[in-house]
Amino acid sequence: MGLHDQVVFSLCWSYVVTLWSYVVLLETVFSPEMSYEVCFT
């Protein structure tokens, strides 16, 4: 990969991780029962 490809990949990966963390946080705050069901099934 070139430098440009590495930068784009890093930005996309950071965005995905941030978005996923935000969704997990929202589910944990607003609906802990649902999060536990999803995690343990």
C-alpha positions as CSV (number, residue, x, y, z in Angstrom):
1,M,0.0,0.0,0.0
2,G,1.1,3.5,-0.6
3,L,1.2,6.3,2.0
4,H,-2.2,7.7,0.8
5,D,-3.8,4.3,1.1
6,Q,-2.5,3.8,4.6
7,V,-3.8,7.2,5.7
8,V,-7.3,6.5,4.2
9,F,-7.3,3.1,5.8
10,S,-6.4,4.5,9.2
11,L,-9.0,7.2,9.0
12,C,-11.7,4.7,8.0
13,W,-10.7,2.3,10.8
14,S,-10.7,5.1,13.4
15,Y,-14.2,6.2,12.3
16,V,-15.5,2.6,12.5
17,V,-14.1,2.1,15.9
18,T,-15.4,5.4,17.2
19,L,-18.9,4.8,15.8
20,W,-19.0,1.3,17.2
21,S,-17.9,2.5,20.7
22,Y,-20.6,5.2,20.5
23,V,-23.3,2.7,19.7
24,V,-22.1,0.4,22.5
25,L,-22.1,3.3,25.0
26,L,-25.6,4.3,24.0
27,E,-26.9,0.8,24.3
28,T,-25.3,0.4,27.7
29,V,-26.7,3.7,29.0
30,F,-30.2,3.4,27.6
31,S,-31.0,-0.3,27.4
32,P,-28.6,-2.5,29.5
33,E,-31.0,-5.5,29.4
34,M,-30.9,-5.5,25.6
35,S,-27.1,-5.2,25.6
36,Y,-26.7,-8.1,28.0
37,E,-29.0,-10.3,25.8
38,V,-27.0,-9.5,22.7
39,C,-23.7,-10.1,24.4
40,F,-24.6,-13.4,26.0
41,T,-26.7,-15.1,23.2
